[in-house]
Amino acid sequence: MQRFEPKLLEQAKKLLSSFNKIVIVPHTNPDGDAMGASIGLHYVLTALGKSVTIVSPTDFPEYLKWTDVSKEVVIFEWENAKAKRVMRHAEMIVYLDFNDIKRTGSMENELVALNKPSIMIDHHPYPKDIAIYSFSDTTSSSTCELVVDFVYECGWKESLCRTGASSLFMGILTDTGGFAHNSSNPNLYRVVGLLMEKKVDKDYIYSKVFHQFSANRLRLMGYAISEKMTVLEDLSVSYITLTKEELEKYQFQSGDTEGVVNEPLQIKGMVCSVLFMEKDGFIKISFRSKGDFPVNEISEKYFHGGGHLNAAGGRSNGTLLEATQKFEKVIQEYRELLINEMQKLK
């Protein structure tokens, strides 16, 4: 099965083949999918003889730093001069796991000014025109799934090593929540099968991703559920709030709240779960849902964000209380849809 339009694929392949110095850019605060795709493609392009550097707008969680390549990522917010130098010397850019240049945060102006040839591979809705060649598919579980298909359809199967395949599997694993959401498309399992053929150790990757947290992280998880979870039972909606002081109390590290928003969905009949987390100057919001409830619509329409049907992110520029009050008001507009989804879960 050919996933991508042959002519477009051939043009992108020719572009990548034409240049030697390539920079890969994930989005700000990169997650497992963004880093898995970046690291996986790095191994492939390096095997093809390219000089490849990953430049990330911001740092990423420790539990994603288990490959040699992950330790060589240039972090723009810390290594500004080095990052700019690498990007200016690059001959082309590959954007992974985002489709709006604004998702690169403080790197946006630098990337726009570079005006280098570029390719985008992403699975989020409403793509912007940010690259010469774009490979966008919202039916995909993850960008990592798309990268695997891209690599194989380019005829670069032999350039994908076991570590690169493991990184791509990591991205699929994290973006589907362990195959709990965005994972009903049969193509996903075909792609996973291709990665398994590369001798990926599934149990090892699972352990690296989900069994690397601190004792404080587990305490934070327990506190969040026990003390900070609000359940709107008539709507089958729940939300959790965490202040800066609470995060500091449990010595919060990047990635510690990963998965917290999913926990309330274990409640029978629960349709939607939201996490509000206080950051410097804004409130970071994570949305999760079941069935056909569109948290991406809520995020995009009311909270300056977006994402997928069942998993989205957003932000609020007010206080934590203002953000939750706004959410409680907004969610009432979806009462009928929530009740319908609740009935399906019974």
NORFENZI-V275824 format. One record per helix or strand of 3 or more residues. SS is the DSSP state (h for helix, s for strand). FROM is the first residue (numbers start at 0). LEN is the number of residues. If there is no record, write none. Layout:
# NORFENZI-V275824
[[SS:FROM:LEN] [SS:FROM:LEN]]
This chain:
# NORFENZI-V275824
[[h:5:13] [s:20:5] [h:31:16] [s:50:6] [h:61:3] [h:68:4] [h:79:10] [s:91:5] [h:100:14] [s:116:6] [s:132:4] [h:142:11] [h:156:3] [h:161:14] [h:185:11] [h:201:9] [h:214:13] [s:228:4] [s:236:6] [h:243:6] [h:259:7] [s:271:7] [s:282:7] [h:294:8] [s:310:6] [h:319:26]]
